[in-house]
Amino acid sequence: MYSIYLDIETRSFPGRMHYITVVGFYHEETGLVQMLWPDITTETLDATLPDADRIYTFNGNNFDLKVIRQFHGINLLDRYKSRDLMYDCWKHGLKGGLKVVEQNLGIQRTQPPLDNYEIQRCWSRWKHKGDEEALKVLLKYNEEDVMNLVRLREILDA
């Protein structure tokens, strides 16, 4: 059976979250799939996520999977065995966020990683101004988050 590698982006404000803007996942049969708000609904998300044995995330047990459950009522922990690669990194002495771990392991990105301010700015520019370039940057950022999970798992042999 296959695995899923998942990462989400959210629209948030200090102290509270607003909604999921991007759901990106990679599966061996589907390749990379990215869903974009407002098309991220409980029904579309449930129908789009393929069958798999395991779901891989980075800090997903504390964030991504909880946010999906909170906003869409889908408990992916009921559907998949979860492997949060953050904890595998800790076992190997790799602390920090995904981008810090990537740097420490030499995992490359084609564009500089975005901080939370830039993620929010890209989303706002696309949503309110139709800025296609901002959306392209955001989707590329999400794609690299997802695909680097695949690489991270390979390196950690998790």
C-alpha positions as CSV (number, residue, x, y, z in Angstrom):
1,M,0.0,0.0,0.0
2,Y,1.1,3.5,-0.6
3,S,1.9,6.5,1.6
4,I,0.7,10.1,1.5
5,Y,2.9,13.2,2.3
6,L,0.8,16.1,3.3
7,D,1.2,19.8,4.1
8,I,-1.3,22.7,4.4
9,E,-1.2,26.4,4.3
10,T,-3.6,28.6,6.2
11,R,-4.8,32.1,6.3
12,S,-4.3,33.3,9.9
13,F,-4.2,36.3,12.0
14,P,-2.2,36.8,15.2
15,G,-3.7,34.5,17.8
16,R,-6.3,32.8,15.6
17,M,-6.6,30.9,12.4
18,H,-9.1,31.8,9.7
19,Y,-9.2,28.9,7.1
20,I,-7.1,26.5,5.1
21,T,-5.9,28.1,1.9
22,V,-3.9,25.2,0.3
23,V,-3.8,21.4,0.9
24,G,-1.0,19.8,-0.9
25,F,-0.2,16.1,-0.9
26,Y,1.9,13.6,-2.7
27,H,0.8,10.0,-3.3
28,E,2.7,7.5,-5.5
29,E,-0.4,7.0,-7.8
30,T,-1.7,10.5,-8.0
31,G,1.6,12.4,-7.9
32,L,1.4,15.9,-6.4
33,V,-2.2,17.2,-5.8
34,Q,-2.9,20.7,-4.6
35,M,-6.3,21.9,-3.5
36,L,-7.1,25.6,-3.2
37,W,-9.6,27.5,-1.2
38,P,-12.6,27.8,-1.7
39,D,-12.6,24.3,-3.3
40,I,-11.3,22.8,-0.1
41,T,-14.5,21.4,1.5
42,T,-15.2,18.4,3.7
43,E,-16.6,16.6,0.7
44,T,-13.9,17.4,-1.8
45,L,-11.1,16.8,0.6
46,D,-12.6,13.4,1.7
47,A,-13.1,12.4,-1.9
48,T,-9.7,13.5,-3.1
49,L,-7.5,11.9,-0.5
50,P,-6.5,8.5,-1.8
51,D,-6.2,5.2,0.0
52,A,-2.9,4.7,1.8
53,D,-1.5,3.0,4.8
54,R,0.4,5.9,6.2
55,I,0.3,9.7,6.2
56,Y,3.6,11.6,6.6
57,T,3.8,15.2,7.8
58,F,6.2,17.5,9.6
59,N,4.6,18.7,12.9
60,G,1.4,17.5,11.3
61,N,0.1,15.8,14.5
62,N,0.2,19.2,16.2
63,F,-0.9,21.3,13.3
64,D,-1.9,20.1,9.8
65,L,-4.0,17.1,10.9
66,K,-5.6,19.0,13.8
67,V,-6.5,21.9,11.6
68,I,-8.1,19.6,9.0
69,R,-10.1,18.0,11.8
70,Q,-11.1,21.4,13.2
71,F,-12.2,23.0,10.0
72,H,-13.5,20.0,8.1
73,G,-14.4,17.4,10.7
74,I,-12.2,14.8,9.0
75,N,-10.0,12.9,11.5
76,L,-7.2,11.6,9.3
77,L,-5.8,9.7,12.2
78,D,-8.8,7.4,11.9
79,R,-8.1,6.9,8.2
80,Y,-4.3,6.6,8.2
81,K,-1.4,5.7,10.4
82,S,0.4,8.9,11.1
83,R,4.2,9.4,11.0
84,D,5.2,12.8,12.0
85,L,8.7,13.2,10.7
86,M,9.5,16.0,13.2
87,Y,9.8,13.4,15.9
88,D,12.1,11.3,13.7
89,C,14.3,14.4,13.2
90,W,14.4,14.9,17.0
91,K,15.7,11.2,17.4
92,H,18.5,12.1,15.0
93,G,19.3,15.3,16.9
94,L,17.7,17.6,14.2
95,K,15.8,20.3,15.9
96,G,13.9,23.3,14.5
97,G,11.3,23.7,11.8
98,L,11.3,21.9,8.4
99,K,13.4,24.6,6.7
100,V,16.1,24.4,9.4
101,V,16.2,20.6,9.1
102,E,16.3,20.9,5.3
103,Q,19.3,23.2,5.5
104,N,21.1,20.9,8.0
105,L,20.6,17.9,5.7
106,G,21.4,19.8,2.4
107,I,17.8,19.4,1.0
108,Q,17.5,22.1,-1.6
109,R,14.6,24.3,-2.6
110,T,14.2,26.1,-6.0
111,Q,12.9,29.3,-4.3
112,P,13.8,30.7,-0.9
113,P,11.4,29.5,1.8
114,L,8.7,31.8,2.8
115,D,8.1,33.0,6.3
116,N,4.6,33.3,7.7
117,Y,4.3,37.0,6.7
118,E,5.2,36.2,3.0
119,I,2.8,33.2,3.0
120,Q,0.0,35.5,4.2
121,R,1.0,38.2,1.7
122,C,1.0,35.9,-1.3
123,W,-2.4,34.6,-0.4
124,S,-3.9,38.0,0.2
125,R,-2.4,39.3,-3.1
126,W,-3.9,36.4,-5.0
127,K,-7.3,36.4,-3.3
128,H,-7.9,40.2,-3.3
129,K,-6.0,41.3,-6.4
130,G,-5.9,38.2,-8.6
131,D,-2.1,38.2,-8.6
132,E,-1.3,35.0,-10.4
133,E,2.5,35.3,-9.7
134,A,1.8,35.5,-5.9
135,L,-0.3,32.3,-6.2
136,K,2.4,30.6,-8.2
137,V,5.0,31.4,-5.5
138,L,2.6,30.1,-2.7
139,L,1.9,26.9,-4.6
140,K,5.6,26.3,-5.3
141,Y,6.3,26.8,-1.6
142,N,3.7,24.2,-0.7
143,E,4.9,21.8,-3.4
144,E,8.4,22.0,-2.0
145,D,7.2,21.5,1.5
146,V,5.4,18.3,0.4
147,M,8.0,16.9,-1.9
148,N,10.8,17.6,0.7
149,L,8.9,15.4,3.1
150,V,9.5,12.5,0.7
151,R,13.2,13.4,0.5
152,L,13.3,13.8,4.3
153,R,11.8,10.4,4.9
154,E,14.3,8.8,2.5
155,I,17.2,10.4,4.3
156,L,15.9,9.4,7.8
157,D,15.0,6.0,6.5
158,A,11.7,6.4,8.5
